[in-house]
Amino acid sequence: MKAAIRRKYCSQDLIKVEEIEKPTPADNEVLIKICYTTVNRTDCANLTAKPFIMRFVLGLFKPRKIILGTDFAGIVASIGKNVNSLSIGDRVFGFMDEGSESQAQYTTTTEENLFPIPDQIDLKQAAASLEGANYAYTFIHKVKIQSGQNILINGATGGIGSALLQFVRQHDVKITATCSGKNINLVQSLGADKIYDYNKEDFTDDQDKYDFIFDAVGKSTFGKCKKLLKEKGVYISSELGPYSQNIFFLLLTSITRKKVIFPMPYSRQKTIPYISTLLNKGKFKPVIDREYPLEEISKAYEYVLAGQKTGNVLLKIE
Ligand SMILES: NC(=O)c1ccc[n+]([C@@H]2O[C@H](COP(=O)([O-])OP(=O)(O)OC[C@H]3O[C@@H](n4cnc5c(N)ncnc54)[C@H](OP(=O)(O)O)[C@@H]3O)[C@@H](O)[C@H]2O)c1
């Protein structure tokens, strides 16, 4: 089978699409024929081992898994003899931030990492509903969003932000979002009530006060956003911030009224069923930016590493 391989932490230029042996599922595993995967920001961190902390998960000196890929949508091709919940031909999707070796024609994993794709959702949409949406859910699972609240999403067009905006829109709240001028219509269609073009205006000059500020792209800081927060407001960022300051603020603000929370990775058994429910109801539509064939994977990584994708970038395997 064909697989995208890197044997050391590197830039996108060193990814090679190689012909290697197709994996065989163990008794408790499933072989999945991958149809679509995405190239996302978690993949970029897994490729480059940046931030350094990734090495504690992926391998200190070199990656334990040489095949790239974290999320996938595909079809069950064969099953181990102890697998009971799936059959050959089932459509499944999944996401493993530690690596699912899915930028390849086939991968194997155990049943608990696989989720049925809702009937009316095609394989492209399914693949685009995983990584960013999974992290978006980590922003909201720890906070209690209530009707009438005022919420700001910085970077509402990224993989995380575009899913987060749709998740927050499930509530009767007022949403302010930031994006660049070209994406204003998109952000409006996803449910924002007030929009800042970050190239022209600074949202921190806003006179409104917010219950939650979700910095989905980590481009602002608690220091800049603090004045916008209500008395018991919360700032949550997808990044650790300059000098990893959000860890310090997380501890410091545990005793103050305005708080900083870090969106810790959360159980896939909770996030993916939540995403599936919204997909099923037509209340979440993943944003797809562009699609590359497996052979052009280096170009896909180059584009995603630039940090300006809109929503999700698909990689077509079959
Ligand atoms: N905490 C975690 O476990 C975790 C996991 C995954 C990713 N991350 C981090 O989370 C961040 C977001 O990930 P992502 O996949 O959503 O990113 P992404 O899709 O690569 O974000 C790209 C988007 O960022 C927007 N953007 C760029 N500069 C901006 C600015 N100054 N203000 C507002 N928006 C800006 C762009 O908007 P326009 O197109 O409108 O210009 C673009 O749509 C990344 O920094 C990533 O490293 C964290």
The ligand as a Tripos MOL2 file, in Angstrom:
@<TRIPOS>MOLECULE
LIG
   48    52     1     0     0
SMALL
NO_CHARGES

@<TRIPOS>ATOM
      1 N1         -4.5240   22.8830   22.2590 N.am      1 LIG1
      2 C1         -4.3960   21.8870   21.3850 C.2       1 LIG1
      3 O1         -4.3640   20.7130   21.7360 O.2       1 LIG1
      4 C2         -4.3530   22.2290   19.9290 C.ar      1 LIG1
      5 C3         -4.6920   21.2820   18.9790 C.ar      1 LIG1
      6 C4         -4.7060   21.6400   17.6440 C.ar      1 LIG1
      7 C5         -4.3330   22.9190   17.2920 C.ar      1 LIG1
      8 N2         -3.9520   23.8000   18.2520 N.ar      1 LIG1
      9 C6         -3.5700   25.1650   17.9150 C.3       1 LIG1
     10 O2         -4.7720   25.8660   17.7430 O.3       1 LIG1
     11 C7         -4.5950   26.8980   16.8080 C.3       1 LIG1
     12 C8         -5.7580   26.8730   15.8280 C.3       1 LIG1
     13 O3         -5.7740   25.6590   15.1120 O.3       1 LIG1
     14 P1         -6.6300   25.6040   13.7940 P.3       1 LIG1
     15 O4         -6.4650   24.2690   13.1800 O.co2     1 LIG1
     16 O5         -7.9890   26.1250   14.0420 O.co2     1 LIG1
     17 O6         -5.8040   26.6840   12.9540 O.3       1 LIG1
     18 P2         -5.8910   27.0600   11.4300 P.3       1 LIG1
     19 O7         -7.0860   26.4030   10.8240 O.co2     1 LIG1
     20 O8         -4.5660   26.8110   10.8200 O.co2     1 LIG1
     21 O9         -6.1440   28.6290   11.5390 O.3       1 LIG1
     22 C9         -6.1210   29.3670   10.3830 C.3       1 LIG1
     23 C10        -7.0670   30.5110   10.5370 C.3       1 LIG1
     24 O10        -6.5150   31.4340   11.4670 O.3       1 LIG1
     25 C11        -7.0620   32.6840   11.1600 C.3       1 LIG1
     26 N3         -6.1460   33.7260   11.6260 N.ar      1 LIG1
     27 C12        -4.8650   33.9170   11.2870 C.ar      1 LIG1
     28 N4         -4.3610   34.9890   11.9350 N.ar      1 LIG1
     29 C13        -5.3760   35.4840   12.7000 C.ar      1 LIG1
     30 C14        -5.4880   36.5830   13.5880 C.ar      1 LIG1
     31 N5         -4.4600   37.4080   13.8400 N.pl3     1 LIG1
     32 N6         -6.6730   36.7790   14.2090 N.ar      1 LIG1
     33 C15        -7.7240   35.9650   13.9830 C.ar      1 LIG1
     34 N7         -7.6790   34.9150   13.1360 N.ar      1 LIG1
     35 C16        -6.5080   34.6770   12.5050 C.ar      1 LIG1
     36 C17        -7.1700   32.7180    9.6510 C.3       1 LIG1
     37 O11        -8.3430   33.4510    9.3700 O.3       1 LIG1
     38 P3         -8.7000   34.0850    7.9240 P.3       1 LIG1
     39 O12        -8.6470   32.9380    6.9290 O.co2     1 LIG1
     40 O13       -10.0720   34.6310    8.0890 O.co2     1 LIG1
     41 O14        -7.6350   35.0870    7.6410 O.co2     1 LIG1
     42 C18        -7.3020   31.2390    9.2710 C.3       1 LIG1
     43 O15        -8.6240   30.9180    8.9120 O.3       1 LIG1
     44 C19        -3.2420   26.6740   16.1600 C.3       1 LIG1
     45 O16        -2.3610   27.6280   16.6810 O.3       1 LIG1
     46 C20        -2.8420   25.2870   16.5870 C.3       1 LIG1
     47 O17        -1.4610   25.1420   16.7540 O.3       1 LIG1
     48 C21        -3.9970   23.4990   19.5560 C.ar      1 LIG1
@<TRIPOS>BOND
     1     1     2 1
     2     2     3 2
     3     2     4 1
     4     4     5 ar
     5     4    48 ar
     6     5     6 ar
     7     6     7 ar
     8     7     8 ar
     9     8     9 1
    10     8    48 ar
    11     9    10 1
    12     9    46 1
    13    10    11 1
    14    11    12 1
    15    11    44 1
    16    12    13 1
    17    13    14 1
    18    14    15 2
    19    14    16 1
    20    14    17 1
    21    17    18 1
    22    18    19 2
    23    18    20 1
    24    18    21 1
    25    21    22 1
    26    22    23 1
    27    23    24 1
    28    23    42 1
    29    24    25 1
    30    25    26 1
    31    25    36 1
    32    26    27 ar
    33    26    35 ar
    34    27    28 ar
    35    28    29 ar
    36    29    30 ar
    37    29    35 ar
    38    30    31 1
    39    30    32 ar
    40    32    33 ar
    41    33    34 ar
    42    34    35 ar
    43    36    37 1
    44    36    42 1
    45    37    38 1
    46    38    39 2
    47    38    40 1
    48    38    41 1
    49    42    43 1
    50    44    45 1
    51    44    46 1
    52    46    47 1
@<TRIPOS>SUBSTRUCTURE
     1 LIG1         1 GROUP 0 **** ****
